[in-house]
Amino acid sequence: QTTTKRGEDIITSDELRKTTLLENWPSYNGDYTGRRYSSLKEVTPRNAAQLQAQWVFHSRNAGILEATPLVVDGIMYMTGSNDAYALDATTGKVLWHHARPVTQGLIDDASGHINRGVAILGTRLYMETDNAHLLCLDARSGNLLWDVGYAPGNKNYGATSAPLVVKDKVIVGTSGGDDGVRGFVAAFDATTGKEAWRFWTIPAPGEPGSETWPKGTAYQHGGGTTWMPGTYDPELNTIYWGTSNPSPDFDGSVRAGDNLYTNCVLALDPDTGKLKWHFQFTPHDLNDYDATETPVLVNDVYKGKPRKLIIEANRNGFVYVFDRETGEFLSATQFALMQNWAKGIDTKGRPIRTDLMPSENGTRMCPSYAGGTNWYSPTYSEATHLFYFMSLEDCSVFKAHTEDFEEGHAYYSTGAAHLATEHDKKYLNAYDMATGKFLWRYAQTGDAHSFAGAMSTATGLVAFGNDADEFEVVDGSSGTSLWHFNVGQQIHASPMSYAVDGKQYFAIAAGNDLFTFALPHPDGKTRSVPVVPRTH
Ligand SMILES: O=C(O)c1cc(C(=O)O)c2c(n1)C(=O)C(=O)c1cc(C(=O)O)[nH]c1-2
């Protein structure tokens, strides 16, 4: 058993590269691969049924918490809206609270109190705010060190993601892909906050990719936002970042062409922002099928050869495998049971569309605008060699009507609605990349309102937010349920695991609260469960 050095708060670039996660969880997905895989082994399929709630932290956030907390040396860092908190990871006691009001006058996702958490380097924390500022806080005190606004101009920009620290840079994105902004990924010097590079996801006239847009100003409002953290391969020195739908969402008539680099995974050089390769999942998207789902980096044997792969369950209803060195498309398997926008995916990875498209009076298309899956995290387990993700079976009636872009207003160019006569459903899926088959699918019993992700552990467990407002643990090999705990609120967040003094915890946000779980004390005594008092 190791003893945690509490309060040291030192995370170096080398530590961020570790893929064996023991005590700490130092970035949004735990490590750079995006696997959400914890190497901790205290909780196993044999004892998971004994998990107990430990402490609960109530945030003053007005929306639903979406952050994954980080834990470094016994200190947890959590966000809610524009607020950041440092908590004692064993008790939930607030060590500091950096309070910043939400920004008034923002629209759409930016006004939704959404924040997915912080990034850390050394003794500094980095956080995106709702109005697309990058804050640098002192991790020991919560004091603001600097504040850089990074999306000037179009007021429809916002930010909801957690930043990604790579070497000496902090990499950020924006929201607003449904609101007529022009997307980008930007990198800032982690010490000074000075901008190092910016990759515009919508090319300007004359730039590569601009031929996939009509002439004129459509590109200035073309979407392609970057509202989830990317992943990073230090050996290939490449970051992988997903982009959103094009803008306007449903009226494709004003943006004829494939609309690069929307609905893509981008392979970028983290030092320069230069594009190495891209893959577009849904060319000329008409259904809000953002490709911001985590591009998970896996090294595994594929078709008899060890390969460096990306696996991604995409919102368009297919799960994809690529070679991440070259960008070569390897496979796409349909996971959405209700899917009618594509007849299939061709050998190059390009969808073969049906003739369905959004229309003035509405067209029923599946998956729905919420996607066959969405930003809630998938997980790849080194213990089972399976890829797990939550999927949503749902359709929408998509309507399109040509509208002009207007600052201060969303730019969907009409809308998508759920059909009251249809019942949506969620599944936790176990996908075997080697065979292209689903080993099991665990049908959820709720009304498909959760937006909860999954994680896996070295003992073969998969932990996730189920669709009945519960945190649940299953055996990853069989999908057998081992334990669940009712958090009594919708879960719109993904779980993580950490340890302090050798004791393993799980944490997941639900509603306004963050819950933690661990095994009872080995002497059989029940631990006390300190609940942090509500402060308002
Ligand atoms: O295009 C965009 O910029 C953008 C941003 C966001 C966001 O920032 O959270 C969402 C979406 N799109 C989106 O399509 C979507 O379904 C969605 C769900 C959520 C959420 O927090 O649950 N955010 C977003």
The ligand as a MOL file (V3000), in Angstrom:
LIG
                    3D

  0  0  0     0  0            999 V3000
M  V30 BEGIN CTAB
M  V30 COUNTS 24 26 0 0 0
M  V30 BEGIN ATOM
M  V30 1 O -22.6400 21.8740 -31.9940 0
M  V30 2 C -22.2700 22.2480 -30.8840 0
M  V30 3 O -21.4500 23.1690 -30.6930 0
M  V30 4 C -22.8150 21.5090 -29.7030 0
M  V30 5 C -22.3670 21.7910 -28.4240 0
M  V30 6 C -22.8680 21.0470 -27.3380 0
M  V30 7 C -22.2560 21.4040 -26.0180 0
M  V30 8 O -21.4390 22.3440 -26.0170 0
M  V30 9 O -22.4790 20.8050 -25.0000 0
M  V30 10 C -23.8420 20.0330 -27.5870 0
M  V30 11 C -24.2050 19.8120 -28.9280 0
M  V30 12 N -23.7060 20.5410 -29.9540 0
M  V30 13 C -25.1250 18.7610 -29.2930 0
M  V30 14 O -25.4170 18.5770 -30.4770 0
M  V30 15 C -25.6870 17.9290 -28.2810 0
M  V30 16 O -26.4550 16.9860 -28.5710 0
M  V30 17 C -25.3400 18.1780 -26.9450 0
M  V30 18 C -25.7560 17.5540 -25.7690 0
M  V30 19 C -25.1180 18.2260 -24.7750 0
M  V30 20 C -25.1750 17.9880 -23.3350 0
M  V30 21 O -24.5140 18.7430 -22.6100 0
M  V30 22 O -25.8510 17.0280 -22.9140 0
M  V30 23 N -24.3250 19.2070 -25.2860 0
M  V30 24 C -24.4520 19.1960 -26.6130 0
M  V30 END ATOM
M  V30 BEGIN BOND
M  V30 1 2 1 2
M  V30 2 1 2 3
M  V30 3 1 2 4
M  V30 4 1 4 5
M  V30 5 2 4 12
M  V30 6 2 5 6
M  V30 7 1 6 7
M  V30 8 1 6 10
M  V30 9 2 7 8
M  V30 10 1 7 9
M  V30 11 2 10 11
M  V30 12 1 10 24
M  V30 13 1 11 12
M  V30 14 1 11 13
M  V30 15 2 13 14
M  V30 16 1 13 15
M  V30 17 2 15 16
M  V30 18 1 15 17
M  V30 19 1 17 18
M  V30 20 2 17 24
M  V30 21 2 18 19
M  V30 22 1 19 20
M  V30 23 1 19 23
M  V30 24 2 20 21
M  V30 25 1 20 22
M  V30 26 1 23 24
M  V30 END BOND
M  V30 END CTAB
M  END
